[in-house]
Amino acid sequence: MKIFDTLADLAACVGQEVAVSDWVTITQEQVNRFAEATGDHQWIHVDVERAKQGPFGAPIAHGFLTLSLLPVFFESSFDVRGSGMGVNYGLNKVRFTAPVPVGSRLRGRMTLLSAEPIEGQGLQMTWQVQVEREGVSKPVCVAESLVRRYP
C-alpha cells in the first residue's frame, strides 16, 4: 500500500500509475447477494447449472458488481494521511470488456488522470481504473472514476 502525506503529494502524481490494489476473489455467494440487492437475477449469474451450458461455461459476475469493487480497489492500494474523507463523485466512462467467471481474482490498476482543487480545500480527481483478471491479459473493466477527497 502506498502512503501519501497530503492531497498535494497525491496530486503531484497526475499522469502516473499511482497504485495496484490487492486481489479480490469473486464468489458465487457474492454474485447471488448482488442479484438480491439489485433484482438482476439473469441466469448467467445465478443459475450455476444452466450457466455451465451457456456461452461462458460458468456463471459470471454482473458487470455492475465488478464496477462496485472500485472503492475496495482504492481502499487497498493507497492512503492519504492528510485526507479525512473521500466521496465517489461519478463516472465519465465505463466499459465491461470481458466476462468475470465466478472464482476469478480481480484487482484494480489506478492511474491519476487529473486533480483539480475544489471548495473545502479538497481535490476532485479523475482516475482511470483498469480491472484485471488474474491470468488474463485483457482487462475485464475499464472505468474513468471521479473521486473527491477532503482534508
NORVENGI-V473777 format. One record per residue. RES is the residue in three letters. PHI is phi in radians with two decimals (* if undefined). PSI is psi in whole degrees, -180 to 180 (NA if undefined). D_CENTER is the distance of its C-alpha to the mean C-alpha in Angstrom with 2 decimals. Layout:
# NORVENGI-V473777
res=RES phi=PHI psi=PSI d_center=D_CENTER
res=RES phi=PHI psi=PSI d_center=D_CENTER
This chain:
# NORVENGI-V473777
res=MET phi=* psi=133 d_center=15.94
res=LYS phi=-1.52 psi=143 d_center=17.04
res=ILE phi=-2.09 psi=129 d_center=19.08
res=PHE phi=-1.96 psi=140 d_center=20.15
res=ASP phi=-1.35 psi=-37 d_center=23.27
res=THR phi=-2.40 psi=165 d_center=22.87
res=LEU phi=-1.10 psi=-34 d_center=20.76
res=ALA phi=-1.10 psi=-38 d_center=23.22
res=ASP phi=-1.09 psi=-40 d_center=22.39
res=LEU phi=-1.19 psi=-43 d_center=18.71
res=ALA phi=-1.05 psi=-28 d_center=19.94
res=ALA phi=-1.17 psi=-10 d_center=22.15
res=CYS phi=-1.64 psi=9 d_center=19.25
res=VAL phi=-0.94 psi=134 d_center=18.79
res=GLY phi=1.56 psi=-1 d_center=18.71
res=GLN phi=-2.05 psi=153 d_center=17.47
res=GLU phi=-1.26 psi=121 d_center=14.61
res=VAL phi=-1.58 psi=-41 d_center=14.16
res=ALA phi=-2.84 psi=162 d_center=12.32
res=VAL phi=-2.20 psi=131 d_center=10.78
res=SER phi=-1.35 psi=174 d_center=9.23
res=ASP phi=-1.23 psi=163 d_center=11.18
res=TRP phi=-1.36 psi=145 d_center=11.14
res=VAL phi=-2.21 psi=129 d_center=10.32
res=THR phi=-1.61 psi=132 d_center=12.93
res=ILE phi=-1.58 psi=121 d_center=12.80
res=THR phi=-1.89 psi=159 d_center=16.19
res=GLN phi=-1.12 psi=-38 d_center=18.49
res=GLU phi=-1.04 psi=-43 d_center=19.00
res=GLN phi=-1.08 psi=-45 d_center=15.37
res=VAL phi=-1.07 psi=-44 d_center=15.60
res=ASN phi=-1.10 psi=-42 d_center=18.99
res=ARG phi=-1.13 psi=-38 d_center=17.96
res=PHE phi=-1.13 psi=-41 d_center=15.28
res=ALA phi=-1.05 psi=-43 d_center=18.18
res=GLU phi=-1.12 psi=-42 d_center=20.47
res=ALA phi=-1.18 psi=-33 d_center=18.35
res=THR phi=-1.84 psi=-15 d_center=17.85
res=GLY phi=1.39 psi=8 d_center=21.08
res=ASP phi=-1.63 psi=94 d_center=19.58
res=HIS phi=-1.82 psi=29 d_center=21.84
res=GLN phi=-0.87 psi=134 d_center=21.88
res=TRP phi=-1.03 psi=-29 d_center=23.72
res=ILE phi=-1.15 psi=-13 d_center=21.33
res=HIS phi=-1.77 psi=-43 d_center=18.99
res=VAL phi=-1.99 psi=-15 d_center=21.61
res=ASP phi=-1.74 psi=93 d_center=24.93
res=VAL phi=-1.03 psi=-47 d_center=24.70
res=GLU phi=-1.16 psi=-45 d_center=28.17
res=ARG phi=-1.16 psi=-39 d_center=27.95
res=ALA phi=-1.10 psi=-31 d_center=24.55
res=LYS phi=-1.08 psi=-29 d_center=26.24
res=GLN phi=-1.60 psi=-5 d_center=28.66
res=GLY phi=-1.46 psi=-172 d_center=26.14
res=PRO phi=-1.16 psi=-19 d_center=24.73
res=PHE phi=-1.87 psi=-6 d_center=21.99
res=GLY phi=1.30 psi=6 d_center=24.36
res=ALA phi=-2.99 psi=163 d_center=22.16
res=PRO phi=-1.15 psi=148 d_center=20.02
res=ILE phi=-2.12 psi=155 d_center=16.51
res=ALA phi=-1.24 psi=149 d_center=13.39
res=HIS phi=-1.08 psi=143 d_center=13.02
res=GLY phi=-1.00 psi=-41 d_center=10.81
res=PHE phi=-1.23 psi=-24 d_center=9.88
res=LEU phi=-1.14 psi=-46 d_center=9.23
res=THR phi=-1.01 psi=-47 d_center=6.60
res=LEU phi=-1.09 psi=-37 d_center=5.17
res=SER phi=-1.19 psi=-10 d_center=6.21
res=LEU phi=-1.44 psi=-7 d_center=4.32
res=LEU phi=-0.92 psi=-46 d_center=2.31
res=PRO phi=-1.04 psi=-35 d_center=6.07
res=VAL phi=-1.13 psi=-42 d_center=6.79
res=PHE phi=-1.12 psi=-45 d_center=5.45
res=PHE phi=-1.08 psi=-47 d_center=7.38
res=GLU phi=-1.05 psi=-37 d_center=10.05
res=SER phi=-1.54 psi=-5 d_center=10.85
res=SER phi=-1.90 psi=-30 d_center=11.17
res=PHE phi=-2.75 psi=163 d_center=13.47
res=ASP phi=-2.45 psi=150 d_center=15.74
res=VAL phi=-2.05 psi=108 d_center=18.19
res=ARG phi=-1.03 psi=-33 d_center=21.46
res=GLY phi=-1.52 psi=18 d_center=22.86
res=SER phi=-2.17 psi=126 d_center=20.23
res=GLY phi=-1.64 psi=-17 d_center=20.87
res=MET phi=-2.74 psi=143 d_center=18.24
res=GLY phi=-2.30 psi=146 d_center=15.00
res=VAL phi=-2.34 psi=145 d_center=14.07
res=ASN phi=-1.27 psi=131 d_center=11.59
res=TYR phi=-1.88 psi=-18 d_center=13.97
res=GLY phi=2.55 psi=-167 d_center=12.55
res=LEU phi=-2.38 psi=141 d_center=11.34
res=ASN phi=-1.63 psi=-44 d_center=13.77
res=LYS phi=-2.50 psi=143 d_center=12.72
res=VAL phi=-2.53 psi=134 d_center=10.57
res=ARG phi=-2.37 psi=133 d_center=11.82
res=PHE phi=-1.74 psi=100 d_center=11.50
res=THR phi=-1.64 psi=-11 d_center=13.56
res=ALA phi=-2.82 psi=153 d_center=14.36
res=PRO phi=-1.24 psi=158 d_center=14.71
res=VAL phi=-2.11 psi=92 d_center=13.13
res=PRO phi=-1.09 psi=144 d_center=16.32
res=VAL phi=-0.97 psi=138 d_center=16.55
res=GLY phi=1.72 psi=-12 d_center=16.94
res=SER phi=-1.17 psi=153 d_center=14.38
res=ARG phi=-1.90 psi=130 d_center=12.55
res=LEU phi=-2.10 psi=153 d_center=9.02
res=ARG phi=-2.57 psi=161 d_center=7.63
res=GLY phi=-1.88 psi=140 d_center=5.72
res=ARG phi=-2.02 psi=114 d_center=8.57
res=MET phi=-1.86 psi=126 d_center=8.93
res=THR phi=-2.06 psi=128 d_center=12.09
res=LEU phi=-1.47 psi=114 d_center=13.80
res=LEU phi=-1.52 psi=-37 d_center=15.58
res=SER phi=-2.74 psi=159 d_center=17.63
res=ALA phi=-2.57 psi=113 d_center=18.66
res=GLU phi=-2.07 psi=136 d_center=21.31
res=PRO phi=-1.10 psi=143 d_center=23.42
res=ILE phi=-2.32 psi=168 d_center=23.45
res=GLU phi=-0.94 psi=145 d_center=25.90
res=GLY phi=1.49 psi=21 d_center=26.03
res=GLN phi=1.09 psi=27 d_center=25.58
res=GLY phi=-1.73 psi=-176 d_center=21.85
res=LEU phi=-2.28 psi=138 d_center=19.55
res=GLN phi=-1.81 psi=119 d_center=17.42
res=MET phi=-1.96 psi=142 d_center=14.90
res=THR phi=-1.90 psi=124 d_center=13.33
res=TRP phi=-2.04 psi=139 d_center=10.46
res=GLN phi=-1.68 psi=124 d_center=9.79
res=VAL phi=-2.05 psi=121 d_center=6.50
res=GLN phi=-1.81 psi=121 d_center=7.62
res=VAL phi=-1.61 psi=119 d_center=6.22
res=GLU phi=-1.80 psi=145 d_center=9.58
res=ARG phi=-1.82 psi=130 d_center=11.79
res=GLU phi=-0.97 psi=130 d_center=14.48
res=GLY phi=1.48 psi=2 d_center=17.74
res=VAL phi=-2.19 psi=132 d_center=16.72
res=SER phi=-1.35 psi=-31 d_center=16.94
res=LYS phi=-1.43 psi=132 d_center=15.28
res=PRO phi=-1.13 psi=153 d_center=11.49
res=VAL phi=-1.60 psi=-19 d_center=10.43
res=CYS phi=-2.70 psi=139 d_center=8.19
res=VAL phi=-2.23 psi=125 d_center=8.68
res=ALA phi=-2.37 psi=146 d_center=7.81
res=GLU phi=-1.85 psi=109 d_center=9.89
res=SER phi=-1.88 psi=136 d_center=8.78
res=LEU phi=-1.79 psi=127 d_center=11.83
res=VAL phi=-2.28 psi=136 d_center=12.15
res=ARG phi=-1.90 psi=132 d_center=15.63
res=ARG phi=-2.14 psi=142 d_center=16.92
res=TYR phi=-2.24 psi=152 d_center=20.48
res=PRO phi=-1.12 psi=NA d_center=23.02
